[in-house]
Structures are given as C-alpha cells and as structure tokens.
Amino acid sequence: MPLHVPPAPAPALRSVLAALGSPTAVREARTPALRTVQGPLSPDHPLPVHVLDNVAGGLPPTTRLAAWRFQIRSTERAVAAADTMLTPDGWAFSHFFEGPYIASTELALRQAEAAARDYQPRLLSIPDLYMLALWLHEDIAADASGGSPAPTDLLVPLAPAPPGIAAHRPHRVADLLPVIATRIAPGPGPLLGSPA
C-alpha cells in the first residue's frame, strides 16, 4: 500500500530549495556528500519530525513538532537531509546533515511502502535514548503537525538503534513505548552503603 506522505509547508520547501541553490550554504555545510555529488540535487520525502516529550507517569505520550525534514536526493539515492525549523516568521531552512539515518530512513520508507496497510509517515525523535524512528500513523488524513502516537500505530526504529531495540523491525506503539519509558525512567538511585 502506498504511504500517504503529508505535504510540507510551502515555506519549508522554498527555504530548502533556496539553500540548495546557494553555493555558500552547500559549500559551508558539514556534508561532504553535498559538496562532491555530481548532478542535480532535489528535496524529496518531506517528513514532519516530532519529539517525544512524555512517556512516563502512565499518561498518554505527548509529542511536539520540531522540524520538517527533507531527504536530499542526487539522481540515484539520498545523499543528505535538510531540516527546517519554525521561526516567528514561519518555516525556515535550518541545516544540512548526513550520517547513518539518511540511508536508514530511506530503507524504512521502502519497507513501509510494502506494508499491507496505508500509513502517514512521520519521524519520531526520542532524545533521551538518542533514538529516531519512522512513525507510521494509521490516521492518513490527520494533520501532520500534531497528534500523538496511537497504540496501534507502528514505530520502526532507525539504525543505529539503542542496544536491545531491533532496528528496522516494526513495533506497535503499545508494545514499544513501555520499553522506552522503562529505559528513560530515572532509577531509584544508589542504596545506602553501596558505592555510588
């Protein structure tokens, strides 16, 4: 089934196109792939990036929209990504970057395309675990800028995933969030008389 990729805000796309067209922005980016690739570059697969803020305390998880991320494609593959951020004047280009999450995102999107259900793809950042996941939201008509993961939504951890969490394996939110919450939850602290 096809993924229902939500449309990015027009100012976000325009700002990425302007950055790609700026020799200074591309040259000064910490992305060797952008400086060395031959041929045209284009933004592709815009995904809203939500940050998971609350997974503890038995409350439903909460997220906040932090960015729109675009895969930057050469003629053959994604070579980098561009993030945009919300400013008081609207969406603006933030930065280019590369690394393992570029190929991992591309792989997860291909895997999700082969799923038997329709999903709205998003990215979910879990900063406390240094984890990024493809969030496959079941409500394909939902506003991509809001919402929280539903228990039946799927999360596909991107590689590199934290130890003990399998990358590129879909997990229901109801199954994975308790694992995440346990890892994020502060421990009881050292016992009296034990080494700190």
VEXKOL-858084 format. One record per atom (N, C-alpha, C): residue in three letters; atom name; y, z, x. Coordinates in Angstrom, 1 decimal. Each point is the difference from the previous one (the first is absolute). Layout:
N
res, atom, y, z, x
Ala, CA, Y, Z, X .
...
***
This chain:
196
res, atom, y, z, x
Met, N, -1.2, 0.0, 0.8 .
Met, CA, 1.2, 0.0, -0.8 .
Met, C, 1.2, 0.0, 0.9 .
Pro, N, 1.1, -0.6, -0.5 .
Pro, CA, 1.2, -0.1, 0.9 .
Pro, C, 0.7, 1.4, 0.0 .
Leu, N, 0.7, 0.2, 1.1 .
Leu, CA, 0.9, 1.2, 0.0 .
Leu, C, 1.3, -0.5, -0.6 .
His, N, 0.6, 1.0, -0.7 .
His, CA, 1.3, -0.3, -0.6 .
His, C, 1.1, 0.6, 0.8 .
Val, N, 0.4, -0.7, 1.0 .
Val, CA, 1.0, 0.5, 1.0 .
Val, C, 1.3, 0.1, -0.7 .
Pro, N, 0.6, 1.1, 0.0 .
Pro, CA, 1.3, 0.2, -0.7 .
Pro, C, 1.1, -0.7, 0.8 .
Pro, N, 1.0, -0.6, -0.8 .
Pro, CA, 1.1, -0.6, 0.7 .
Pro, C, 0.8, 1.0, 0.7 .
Ala, N, 0.4, -0.3, 1.2 .
Ala, CA, 0.9, 0.9, 0.8 .
Ala, C, 1.4, -0.2, -0.5 .
Pro, N, 0.8, 1.0, 0.1 .
Pro, CA, 1.5, -0.2, -0.4 .
Pro, C, 0.6, -1.1, 0.8 .
Ala, N, 0.7, -0.9, -0.7 .
Ala, CA, 0.6, -1.2, 0.7 .
Ala, C, 0.8, 0.4, 1.2 .
Pro, N, 0.8, 1.1, 0.0 .
Pro, CA, 0.8, 0.3, 1.2 .
Pro, C, -0.9, 0.4, 1.2 .
Ala, N, -1.2, 0.6, -0.3 .
Ala, CA, -0.9, 0.3, 1.1 .
Ala, C, -0.5, -1.2, 0.7 .
Leu, N, -0.4, -1.0, -0.8 .
Leu, CA, -0.5, -1.3, 0.5 .
Leu, C, 1.1, -0.7, 0.8 .
Arg, N, 1.2, 0.0, -0.6 .
Arg, CA, 1.1, -0.7, 0.7 .
Arg, C, 0.3, 0.7, 1.3 .
Ser, N, -0.1, 1.3, 0.1 .
Ser, CA, 0.3, 0.7, 1.3 .
Ser, C, -1.0, -0.3, 1.0 .
Val, N, -1.3, -0.1, -0.4 .
Val, CA, -1.0, -0.4, 1.0 .
Val, C, 0.1, -1.4, 0.5 .
Leu, N, 0.3, -0.9, -1.0 .
Leu, CA, 0.3, -1.4, 0.4 .
Leu, C, 1.1, -0.1, 1.0 .
Ala, N, 1.1, 0.7, -0.3 .
Ala, CA, 1.2, 0.0, 0.9 .
Ala, C, -0.4, 0.6, 1.4 .
Ala, N, -0.8, 1.0, 0.1 .
Ala, CA, -0.5, 0.6, 1.2 .
Ala, C, -0.8, -1.0, 0.8 .
Leu, N, -0.9, -0.7, -0.7 .
Leu, CA, -0.9, -1.0, 0.6 .
Leu, C, 0.8, -1.2, 0.6 .
Gly, N, 1.1, -0.3, -0.7 .
Gly, CA, 0.9, -1.0, 0.5 .
Gly, C, 1.0, 0.4, 1.0 .
Ser, N, 0.0, 1.3, 0.4 .
Ser, CA, 0.9, 0.5, 1.0 .
Ser, C, -0.7, 0.0, 1.4 .
Pro, N, 0.4, -0.8, 0.9 .
Pro, CA, -0.6, 0.1, 1.3 .
Pro, C, 0.1, 1.4, 0.7 .
Thr, N, 1.1, 0.6, -0.3 .
Thr, CA, 0.3, 1.4, 0.6 .
Thr, C, -1.0, 1.0, -0.6 .
Ala, N, -0.2, 0.0, -1.4 .
Ala, CA, -0.9, 0.9, -0.6 .
Ala, C, -1.5, -0.2, 0.5 .
Val, N, -0.4, -1.2, 0.1 .
Val, CA, -1.3, -0.3, 0.5 .
Val, C, -0.2, 0.3, 1.5 .
Arg, N, 1.0, -0.3, 0.8 .
Arg, CA, -0.1, 0.2, 1.4 .
Arg, C, 0.0, 1.5, 0.3 .
Glu, N, 0.8, 0.8, -0.7 .
Glu, CA, 0.1, 1.4, 0.3 .
Glu, C, -1.1, 0.8, -0.7 .
Ala, N, -0.8, -0.6, -0.8 .
Ala, CA, -1.1, 0.7, -0.7 .
Ala, C, -1.1, 0.4, 1.0 .
Arg, N, -0.6, 1.2, -0.2 .
Arg, CA, -1.1, 0.4, 0.9 .
Arg, C, -1.3, -0.6, -0.4 .
Thr, N, 0.0, -1.3, -0.2 .
Thr, CA, -1.1, -0.7, -0.5 .
Thr, C, -0.2, -1.3, 0.9 .
Pro, N, -0.8, 0.1, 1.1 .
Pro, CA, -0.2, -1.1, 0.8 .
Pro, C, -0.5, -1.2, -0.8 .
Ala, N, -0.8, 0.2, -1.0 .
Ala, CA, -0.5, -1.1, -0.7 .
Ala, C, 1.1, -0.9, -0.7 .
Leu, N, 1.0, 0.7, -0.5 .
Leu, CA, 1.1, -0.8, -0.6 .
Leu, C, 0.7, -0.8, 1.1 .
Arg, N, 0.2, 0.5, 1.2 .
Arg, CA, 0.7, -0.8, 1.0 .
Arg, C, -0.8, -1.1, 0.6 .
Thr, N, -1.3, 0.1, -0.1 .
Thr, CA, -0.9, -1.0, 0.7 .
Thr, C, -0.6, -1.0, -0.9 .
Val, N, 0.0, 0.2, -1.3 .
Val, CA, -0.7, -0.9, -0.9 .
Val, C, 0.7, -1.3, -0.1 .
Gln, N, -0.8, -1.1, 0.0 .
Gln, CA, 0.5, -1.3, -0.2 .
Gln, C, 0.0, -0.4, -1.4 .
Gly, N, 1.0, -0.7, -0.5 .
Gly, CA, 0.0, -0.4, -1.4 .
Gly, C, 0.8, 0.9, -0.9 .
Pro, N, 0.1, -0.4, -1.3 .
Pro, CA, 0.8, 0.8, -0.9 .
Pro, C, -0.7, 1.3, -0.4 .
Leu, N, 0.9, 1.0, -0.3 .
Leu, CA, -0.5, 1.2, -0.5 .
Leu, C, 0.5, 0.2, -1.5 .
Ser, N, -0.8, 0.6, -0.8 .
Ser, CA, 0.4, 0.2, -1.4 .
Ser, C, -0.5, 1.4, -0.5 .
Pro, N, 0.8, 0.6, -0.9 .
Pro, CA, -0.5, 1.3, -0.6 .
Pro, C, -1.0, -0.3, -1.1 .
Asp, N, -1.0, 0.8, -0.1 .
Asp, CA, -1.1, -0.2, -0.9 .
Asp, C, -0.5, 1.4, -0.5 .
His, N, -0.6, 0.0, -1.1 .
His, CA, -0.7, 1.2, -0.6 .
His, C, 1.0, 1.2, 0.0 .
Pro, N, 1.1, -0.1, -0.8 .
Pro, CA, 0.8, 1.2, 0.0 .
Pro, C, -0.7, 1.2, -0.7 .
Leu, N, 0.0, 1.1, 0.6 .
Leu, CA, -0.7, 1.2, -0.6 .
Leu, C, 0.9, 1.2, 0.0 .
Pro, N, 0.1, 0.7, -1.2 .
Pro, CA, 0.8, 1.2, 0.0 .
Pro, C, -0.7, 1.1, 0.8 .
Val, N, 0.7, 0.7, 0.8 .
Val, CA, -0.6, 1.1, 0.8 .
Val, C, 0.4, 1.3, -0.6 .
His, N, -1.0, 0.7, -0.5 .
His, CA, 0.2, 1.3, -0.6 .
His, C, -0.4, 1.1, 0.9 .
Val, N, 0.7, 1.1, 0.1 .
Val, CA, -0.4, 1.1, 0.8 .
Val, C, -0.6, 1.1, -0.9 .
Leu, N, -1.1, 0.5, 0.3 .
Leu, CA, -0.7, 1.1, -0.7 .
Leu, C, 0.7, 1.3, 0.4 .
Asp, N, 0.6, 0.6, -1.0 .
Asp, CA, 0.8, 1.2, 0.2 .
Asp, C, -0.8, 1.3, -0.4 .
Asn, N, -0.8, -0.1, -1.0 .
Asn, CA, -0.6, 1.2, -0.6 .
Asn, C, -1.4, -0.2, -0.3 .
Val, N, -0.9, 0.6, 0.7 .
Val, CA, -1.4, -0.1, -0.3 .
Val, C, -0.7, 1.4, -0.1 .
Ala, N, 0.8, 1.1, 0.2 .
Ala, CA, -0.6, 1.3, 0.0 .
Ala, C, 0.5, 0.8, -1.3 .
Gly, N, -0.6, 1.1, -0.1 .
Gly, CA, 0.4, 0.9, -1.1 .
Gly, C, -0.5, -0.4, -1.4 .
Gly, N, -1.0, -0.9, -0.1 .
Gly, CA, -0.6, -0.3, -1.3 .
Gly, C, 0.9, -0.9, -0.9 .
Leu, N, 1.2, -0.4, 0.5 .
Leu, CA, 0.9, -0.8, -0.7 .
Leu, C, -0.4, -1.5, 0.2 .
Pro, N, 0.4, -0.8, -1.0 .
Pro, CA, -0.2, -1.4, 0.3 .
Pro, C, 0.7, -0.5, 1.2 .
Pro, N, -0.5, -1.0, 0.7 .
Pro, CA, 0.7, -0.4, 1.2 .
Pro, C, 1.3, -0.7, -0.3 .
Thr, N, 1.0, 0.1, 0.8 .
Thr, CA, 1.3, -0.7, -0.2 .
Thr, C, 0.2, -0.9, 1.2 .
Thr, N, 0.7, -1.1, -0.3 .
Thr, CA, 0.4, -0.9, 1.0 .
Thr, C, 1.4, -0.4, -0.1 .
Arg, N, 0.6, -0.5, 1.0 .
Arg, CA, 1.3, -0.6, 0.0 .
Arg, C, 0.0, -1.3, 0.7 .
Leu, N, 0.8, -0.9, -0.5 .
Leu, CA, 0.1, -1.4, 0.6 .
Leu, C, 0.8, 0.2, 1.3 .
Ala, N, -0.5, -0.4, 1.1 .
Ala, CA, 0.7, 0.1, 1.3 .
Ala, C, 0.5, -1.3, 0.5 .
Ala, N, -0.7, -1.1, -0.3 .
Ala, CA, 0.3, -1.3, 0.6 .
Ala, C, -0.7, -1.1, -0.7 .
Trp, N, 0.4, -1.2, 0.3 .
Trp, CA, -0.8, -1.2, -0.3 .
Trp, C, -0.4, -0.6, 1.3 .
Arg, N, -1.3, -0.3, 0.1 .
Arg, CA, -0.5, -0.6, 1.3 .
Arg, C, -0.5, -1.4, -0.2 .
Phe, N, 0.4, -0.8, 0.9 .
Phe, CA, -0.4, -1.5, 0.0 .
Phe, C, -0.8, -0.3, 1.2 .
Gln, N, -1.2, -0.6, -0.2 .
Gln, CA, -0.7, -0.5, 1.1 .
Gln, C, 0.7, -1.2, 0.5 .
Ile, N, 0.2, -0.1, 1.3 .
Ile, CA, 0.7, -1.2, 0.6 .
Ile, C, -1.1, -0.9, 0.5 .
Arg, N, -0.1, -1.2, -0.6 .
Arg, CA, -1.0, -0.9, 0.4 .
Arg, C, 0.5, -1.2, 0.8 .
Ser, N, -0.9, -0.3, 1.0 .
Ser, CA, 0.2, -1.3, 0.7 .
Ser, C, -0.8, -1.0, -0.8 .
Thr, N, -0.3, -1.1, 0.5 .
Thr, CA, -0.7, -1.0, -0.8 .
Thr, C, -1.4, 0.4, -0.2 .
Glu, N, -0.6, 0.9, 0.8 .
Glu, CA, -1.4, 0.3, -0.1 .
Glu, C, -0.3, 1.4, -0.5 .
Arg, N, 0.8, 1.0, 0.3 .
Arg, CA, -0.3, 1.4, -0.3 .
Arg, C, 1.3, 0.8, 0.0 .
Ala, N, -0.2, 1.3, -0.5 .
Ala, CA, 1.1, 0.9, 0.1 .
Ala, C, 0.1, 0.5, 1.5 .
Val, N, 1.2, 0.0, 0.5 .
Val, CA, 0.2, 0.4, 1.4 .
Val, C, 0.8, 1.3, 0.1 .
Ala, N, 0.7, 0.3, -1.1 .
Ala, CA, 0.9, 1.2, 0.0 .
Ala, C, 0.3, 0.4, -1.4 .
Ala, N, 0.8, 1.0, -0.2 .
Ala, CA, 0.4, 0.4, -1.3 .
Ala, C, 1.5, 0.3, 0.1 .
Ala, N, 0.6, 0.0, -1.2 .
Ala, CA, 1.5, 0.4, -0.1 .
Ala, C, 0.1, 1.0, -1.1 .
Asp, N, 0.7, 1.1, 0.3 .
Asp, CA, 0.3, 0.9, -1.1 .
Asp, C, 1.4, -0.1, -0.4 .
Thr, N, 0.2, 0.3, -1.3 .
Thr, CA, 1.4, 0.1, -0.5 .
Thr, C, 0.1, 1.4, -0.5 .
Met, N, 1.3, 0.4, -0.2 .
Met, CA, 0.2, 1.4, -0.5 .
Met, C, 1.2, -0.1, -1.0 .
Leu, N, -0.1, 1.0, -0.9 .
Leu, CA, 1.1, 0.1, -1.0 .
Leu, C, 1.2, 0.7, 0.6 .
Thr, N, 1.1, -0.7, -0.1 .
Thr, CA, 1.3, 0.6, 0.5 .
Thr, C, 0.9, 0.2, -1.2 .
Pro, N, 1.2, 0.6, 0.2 .
Pro, CA, 0.9, 0.2, -1.2 .
Pro, C, 0.4, -1.4, -0.5 .
Asp, N, -0.1, -1.0, 0.9 .
Asp, CA, 0.4, -1.4, -0.4 .
Asp, C, -1.1, -0.8, -0.5 .
Gly, N, -1.2, 0.5, -0.1 .
Gly, CA, -1.2, -0.7, -0.4 .
Gly, C, -1.0, -0.1, 1.1 .
Trp, N, -1.0, -0.9, -0.2 .
Trp, CA, -1.0, -0.2, 1.0 .
Trp, C, 0.5, -0.8, 1.2 .
Ala, N, -0.4, 0.5, 1.2 .
Ala, CA, 0.4, -0.6, 1.2 .
Ala, C, -1.1, 0.0, 1.0 .
Phe, N, 0.0, -0.9, 1.0 .
Phe, CA, -1.0, -0.1, 1.0 .
Phe, C, 0.1, 1.2, 0.9 .
Ser, N, -1.2, 0.6, 0.3 .
Ser, CA, 0.0, 1.2, 0.8 .
Ser, C, -0.5, -0.4, 1.5 .
His, N, -1.2, -0.5, 0.1 .
His, CA, -0.5, -0.3, 1.3 .
His, C, -1.3, -0.9, -0.1 .
Phe, N, -0.3, -0.7, 1.1 .
Phe, CA, -1.3, -0.7, 0.2 .
Phe, C, -0.9, 1.0, 0.8 .
Phe, N, -1.3, -0.2, -0.2 .
Phe, CA, -1.0, 0.7, 0.8 .
Phe, C, -1.3, -0.7, 0.0 .
Glu, N, -0.8, 0.4, 0.9 .
Glu, CA, -1.4, -0.6, 0.1 .
Glu, C, -0.9, 1.2, 0.3 .
Gly, N, -1.3, -0.3, 0.1 .
Gly, CA, -1.0, 1.0, 0.2 .
Gly, C, -1.2, -0.2, -0.8 .
Pro, N, -1.0, 1.0, 0.0 .
Pro, CA, -1.3, -0.2, -0.6 .
Pro, C, 0.1, -0.1, -1.6 .
Tyr, N, 1.1, 0.5, -0.6 .
Tyr, CA, 0.1, 0.0, -1.4 .
Tyr, C, 0.3, -1.4, -0.6 .
Ile, N, 0.5, -0.9, 0.9 .
Ile, CA, 0.2, -1.4, -0.5 .
Ile, C, -1.3, -0.7, -0.3 .
Ala, N, -0.9, -0.1, 0.9 .
Ala, CA, -1.3, -0.6, -0.3 .
Ala, C, -0.8, 0.8, -1.0 .
Ser, N, 0.1, 1.3, 0.0 .
Ser, CA, -0.7, 0.8, -0.9 .
Ser, C, 0.5, -0.2, -1.4 .
Thr, N, 1.3, -0.1, -0.2 .
Thr, CA, 0.5, -0.3, -1.3 .
Thr, C, -0.5, -1.4, -0.5 .
Glu, N, 0.1, -0.9, 0.9 .
Glu, CA, -0.5, -1.4, -0.4 .
Glu, C, -1.5, 0.0, -0.4 .
Leu, N, -0.8, 0.7, 0.7 .
Leu, CA, -1.4, 0.1, -0.3 .
Leu, C, -0.2, 0.8, -1.4 .
Ala, N, 0.7, 1.1, -0.2 .
Ala, CA, -0.1, 0.7, -1.3 .
Ala, C, 0.4, -0.8, -1.1 .
Leu, N, 1.1, -0.8, 0.1 .
Leu, CA, 0.4, -0.9, -1.1 .
Leu, C, -1.0, -1.1, -0.3 .
Arg, N, -0.7, -0.5, 1.1 .
Arg, CA, -1.0, -1.0, -0.3 .
Arg, C, -1.2, 0.6, -0.7 .
Gln, N, -0.4, 1.2, 0.4 .
Gln, CA, -1.1, 0.7, -0.7 .
Gln, C, 0.4, 0.3, -1.4 .
Ala, N, 1.2, 0.4, -0.3 .
Ala, CA, 0.4, 0.3, -1.4 .
Ala, C, 0.0, -1.2, -0.8 .
Glu, N, 0.4, -1.2, 0.6 .
Glu, CA, -0.1, -1.2, -0.8 .
Glu, C, -1.4, -0.3, -0.5 .
Ala, N, -1.0, 0.5, 0.6 .
Ala, CA, -1.4, -0.3, -0.4 .
Ala, C, -0.5, 1.0, -1.0 .
Ala, N, 0.9, 1.0, -0.3 .
Ala, CA, -0.5, 1.1, -1.0 .
Ala, C, -0.2, -0.6, -1.4 .
Ala, N, -0.8, 0.7, -0.8 .
Ala, CA, -0.3, -0.5, -1.3 .
Ala, C, 1.1, 0.3, -1.0 .
Arg, N, 1.0, 0.8, 0.4 .
Arg, CA, 1.1, 0.4, -0.9 .
Arg, C, 1.3, -0.5, 0.5 .
Asp, N, 1.0, -0.1, -0.9 .
Asp, CA, 1.4, -0.3, 0.4 .
Asp, C, 0.7, 1.3, 0.4 .
Tyr, N, 0.8, -0.1, 1.1 .
Tyr, CA, 0.7, 1.2, 0.5 .
Tyr, C, 1.4, -0.5, 0.4 .
Gln, N, 0.9, 1.0, 0.0 .
Gln, CA, 1.3, -0.2, 0.6 .
Gln, C, 0.0, 0.7, 1.3 .
Pro, N, 0.1, -0.8, 1.1 .
Pro, CA, -0.1, 0.7, 1.4 .
Pro, C, 1.3, 0.7, 0.4 .
Arg, N, -0.1, 1.1, 0.6 .
Arg, CA, 1.1, 0.8, 0.5 .
Arg, C, -0.5, 0.6, 1.3 .
Leu, N, 0.9, 0.5, 0.8 .
Leu, CA, -0.4, 0.8, 1.2 .
Leu, C, 0.3, 1.4, -0.3 .
Leu, N, -0.9, 0.9, 0.5 .
Leu, CA, 0.2, 1.5, -0.2 .
Leu, C, 0.0, 0.6, 1.4 .
Ser, N, 1.1, 0.6, 0.4 .
Ser, CA, 0.1, 0.7, 1.3 .
Ser, C, -0.2, 1.5, -0.2 .
Ile, N, -0.9, 0.5, 0.8 .
Ile, CA, -0.3, 1.5, 0.0 .
Ile, C, 0.4, 0.5, 1.4 .
Pro, N, 1.3, 0.3, 0.2 .
Pro, CA, 0.5, 0.3, 1.3 .
Pro, C, -0.7, 1.2, 0.6 .
Asp, N, -0.4, 1.0, -0.8 .
Asp, CA, -0.6, 1.2, 0.6 .
Asp, C, -1.4, -0.3, 0.7 .
Leu, N, -0.6, -1.1, -0.4 .
Leu, CA, -1.3, -0.4, 0.6 .
Leu, C, 0.2, -1.2, 0.9 .
Tyr, N, 1.2, -0.5, 0.2 .
Tyr, CA, 0.2, -1.3, 0.7 .
Tyr, C, -0.9, -1.1, -0.6 .
Met, N, 0.0, -0.1, -1.3 .
Met, CA, -0.9, -0.9, -0.7 .
Met, C, 0.8, -0.9, -0.9 .
Leu, N, -0.5, -1.3, 0.0 .
Leu, CA, 0.6, -1.0, -0.9 .
Leu, C, -1.2, -0.6, -0.8 .
Ala, N, 0.2, -0.2, -1.3 .
Ala, CA, -1.1, -0.5, -0.8 .
Ala, C, 0.6, -1.1, -0.9 .
Leu, N, -0.8, -1.0, -0.3 .
Leu, CA, 0.3, -0.9, -1.1 .
Leu, C, -0.3, 0.7, -1.3 .
Trp, N, 1.0, 0.1, -0.8 .
Trp, CA, -0.2, 0.6, -1.3 .
Trp, C, -0.1, -1.1, -1.1 .
Leu, N, -1.2, 0.0, -0.6 .
Leu, CA, -0.2, -1.0, -1.0 .
Leu, C, 0.1, 0.6, -1.4 .
His, N, 1.2, -0.2, -0.6 .
His, CA, 0.4, 0.6, -1.2 .
His, C, -0.5, -0.8, -1.2 .
Glu, N, -0.7, 0.6, -0.9 .
Glu, CA, -0.6, -0.7, -1.2 .
Glu, C, 1.0, -0.5, -1.0 .
Asp, N, 1.2, 0.6, -0.1 .
Asp, CA, 1.0, -0.5, -0.9 .
Asp, C, 0.8, -1.1, 0.6 .
Ile, N, -0.5, -1.3, -0.2 .
Ile, CA, 0.6, -1.1, 0.7 .
Ile, C, 1.4, -0.3, -0.5 .
Ala, N, 0.4, 0.5, -1.2 .
Ala, CA, 1.3, -0.3, -0.5 .
Ala, C, 1.0, 1.2, 0.3 .
Ala, N, -0.4, 1.0, 0.7 .
Ala, CA, 0.8, 1.1, 0.3 .
Ala, C, 1.2, -0.4, 1.0 .
Asp, N, 1.1, 0.7, -0.2 .
Asp, CA, 1.1, -0.1, 1.0 .
Asp, C, -0.5, 0.4, 1.3 .
Ala, N, 0.0, -0.9, 1.0 .
Ala, CA, -0.5, 0.3, 1.3 .
Ala, C, 0.8, 1.1, 0.8 .
Ser, N, 1.2, 0.3, -0.5 .
Ser, CA, 0.9, 1.0, 0.7 .
Ser, C, -0.3, 1.4, -0.4 .
Gly, N, -0.9, 0.2, -1.0 .
Gly, CA, -0.2, 1.4, -0.4 .
Gly, C, -1.5, 0.2, -0.2 .
Gly, N, -0.3, 1.2, -0.6 .
Gly, CA, -1.3, 0.3, -0.3 .
Gly, C, -0.7, 0.8, 1.1 .
Ser, N, -1.1, 0.6, -0.4 .
Ser, CA, -0.9, 0.8, 0.8 .
Ser, C, -1.4, -0.6, -0.1 .
Pro, N, -0.8, 0.3, 1.0 .
Pro, CA, -1.4, -0.5, 0.0 .
Pro, C, -0.8, 0.6, -1.2 .
Ala, N, -0.6, -0.9, -0.8 .
Ala, CA, -0.8, 0.5, -1.1 .
Ala, C, -1.4, 0.3, 0.5 .
Pro, N, -0.7, 0.9, -0.6 .
Pro, CA, -1.3, 0.4, 0.5 .
Pro, C, -1.0, -1.2, 0.2 .
Thr, N, 0.2, -1.0, -0.8 .
Thr, CA, -1.0, -1.1, 0.1 .
Thr, C, 0.6, -1.2, 0.9 .
Asp, N, 1.2, 0.2, 0.5 .
Asp, CA, 0.5, -1.0, 1.0 .
Asp, C, -0.9, 0.1, 1.2 .
Leu, N, 0.1, -1.0, 0.8 .
Leu, CA, -0.8, -0.1, 1.3 .
Leu, C, 1.0, 0.2, 1.2 .
Leu, N, -0.5, 0.7, 1.0 .
Leu, CA, 0.7, 0.1, 1.3 .
Leu, C, -0.9, -0.6, 1.0 .
Val, N, 0.5, -0.9, 0.8 .
Val, CA, -0.8, -0.6, 1.1 .
Val, C, 0.7, 0.4, 1.3 .
Pro, N, -0.5, 1.0, 0.7 .
Pro, CA, 0.6, 0.4, 1.3 .
Pro, C, 0.0, -1.1, 1.0 .
Leu, N, 1.2, -0.2, 0.6 .
Leu, CA, 0.1, -1.0, 1.0 .
Leu, C, -0.4, 0.5, 1.4 .
Ala, N, -0.5, -0.9, 0.8 .
Ala, CA, -0.4, 0.4, 1.4 .
Ala, C, 1.3, 0.0, 0.9 .
Pro, N, 0.1, 1.0, 0.8 .
Pro, CA, -0.8, 1.1, 0.2 .
Pro, C, 0.2, 1.1, -1.0 .
Ala, N, -1.2, 0.5, -0.6 .
Ala, CA, 0.1, 1.1, -1.0 .
Ala, C, -0.3, 1.3, 0.8 .
Pro, N, 0.4, 1.1, -0.7 .
Pro, CA, -0.3, 1.3, 0.6 .
Pro, C, -1.5, 0.2, 0.2 .
Pro, N, -0.4, 0.8, 1.0 .
Pro, CA, -1.5, 0.3, 0.1 .
Pro, C, -0.6, 0.5, -1.3 .
Gly, N, -1.2, -0.6, -0.3 .
Gly, CA, -0.7, 0.5, -1.2 .
Gly, C, 0.4, -0.8, -1.3 .
Ile, N, 1.0, -0.8, 0.1 .
Ile, CA, 0.4, -0.9, -1.1 .
Ile, C, -0.3, -1.4, 0.3 .
Ala, N, -0.9, -0.7, -0.7 .
Ala, CA, -0.4, -1.3, 0.3 .
Ala, C, 1.1, -1.0, -0.3 .
Ala, N, 0.4, -0.8, 1.0 .
Ala, CA, 0.9, -1.1, -0.2 .
Ala, C, -0.6, -1.1, -0.7 .
His, N, 0.8, -0.7, -0.8 .
His, CA, -0.4, -1.2, -0.8 .
His, C, -1.1, 0.3, -1.0 .
Arg, N, -0.2, 1.2, -0.4 .
Arg, CA, -0.9, 0.3, -1.0 .
Arg, C, 0.8, 0.5, -1.2 .
Pro, N, -0.1, -0.6, -1.2 .
Pro, CA, 0.7, 0.5, -1.1 .
Pro, C, -0.5, 1.3, -0.5 .
His, N, 1.0, 0.9, -0.3 .
His, CA, -0.3, 1.3, -0.5 .
His, C, 0.8, 0.2, -1.3 .
Arg, N, -0.6, 0.5, -1.0 .
Arg, CA, 0.8, 0.4, -1.2 .
Arg, C, 1.0, 1.1, 0.4 .
Val, N, 1.2, -0.1, -0.6 .
Val, CA, 1.0, 1.1, 0.3 .
Val, C, -0.6, 1.3, -0.3 .
Ala, N, -0.7, 0.2, -1.1 .
Ala, CA, -0.5, 1.3, -0.4 .
Ala, C, -1.0, 0.5, 1.0 .
Asp, N, -0.6, -0.9, 0.8 .
Asp, CA, -1.0, 0.5, 1.0 .
Asp, C, 0.7, 0.2, 1.4 .
Leu, N, 1.0, -0.8, 0.4 .
Leu, CA, 0.6, 0.1, 1.3 .
Leu, C, 1.1, 1.0, 0.0 .
Leu, N, 0.8, 0.2, -1.0 .
Leu, CA, 1.1, 0.9, 0.1 .
Leu, C, -0.4, 1.4, 0.2 .
Pro, N, -1.1, 0.5, -0.5 .
Pro, CA, -0.4, 1.4, 0.3 .
Pro, C, -0.3, 0.1, 1.5 .
Val, N, -0.6, -1.0, 0.6 .
Val, CA, -0.3, 0.0, 1.5 .
Val, C, 1.4, 0.1, 0.7 .
Ile, N, 0.9, -0.8, -0.4 .
Ile, CA, 1.3, -0.1, 0.7 .
Ile, C, 0.7, 1.4, -0.2 .
Ala, N, 0.0, 0.5, -1.2 .
Ala, CA, 0.6, 1.3, -0.3 .
Ala, C, -0.6, 1.1, 0.9 .
Thr, N, -1.3, 0.0, 0.2 .
Thr, CA, -0.6, 1.0, 0.8 .
Thr, C, 0.4, -0.1, 1.5 .
Arg, N, 0.2, -1.2, 0.4 .
Arg, CA, 0.4, -0.2, 1.4 .
Arg, C, 1.5, 0.3, 0.3 .
Ile, N, 0.8, -0.1, -1.1 .
Ile, CA, 1.4, 0.2, 0.2 .
Ile, C, 0.3, 1.5, -0.2 .
Ala, N, -0.8, 0.7, -0.9 .
Ala, CA, 0.3, 1.4, -0.3 .
Ala, C, 0.0, 0.9, 1.2 .
Pro, N, 1.0, 0.8, 0.1 .
Pro, CA, 0.0, 1.0, 1.2 .
Pro, C, -1.2, 0.9, -0.1 .
Gly, N, -0.5, 0.3, 1.2 .
Gly, CA, -1.1, 0.9, 0.1 .
Gly, C, 0.5, 1.5, -0.2 .
Pro, N, -1.0, 0.9, -0.1 .
Pro, CA, 0.4, 1.4, -0.2 .
Pro, C, 0.6, 0.6, 1.2 .
Gly, N, 0.0, -0.6, 1.1 .
Gly, CA, 0.6, 0.6, 1.2 .
Gly, C, -1.0, 0.8, 0.8 .
Pro, N, 0.3, 0.5, 1.2 .
Pro, CA, -0.9, 0.7, 0.8 .
Pro, C, -0.3, 1.4, -0.6 .
Leu, N, -1.3, 0.4, 0.1 .
Leu, CA, -0.4, 1.3, -0.4 .
Leu, C, 0.5, 1.0, 1.0 .
Leu, N, 0.3, 1.2, -0.5 .
Leu, CA, 0.4, 1.1, 0.9 .
Leu, C, -1.1, 0.2, 1.1 .
Gly, N, 0.4, 0.1, 1.2 .
Gly, CA, -0.9, 0.3, 1.1 .
Gly, C, -0.7, -1.3, 0.5 .
Ser, N, 0.3, -1.1, -0.6 .
Ser, CA, -0.5, -1.3, 0.6 .
Ser, C, 1.0, -0.7, 0.8 .
Pro, N, -0.4, -0.8, 0.9 .
Pro, CA, 1.0, -0.7, 0.8 .
Pro, C, 0.8, -1.0, -0.9 .
Ala, N, 1.3, -0.1, 0.3 .
Ala, CA, 0.8, -0.8, -0.8 .
Ala, C, -0.2, -1.5, 0.2 .
***
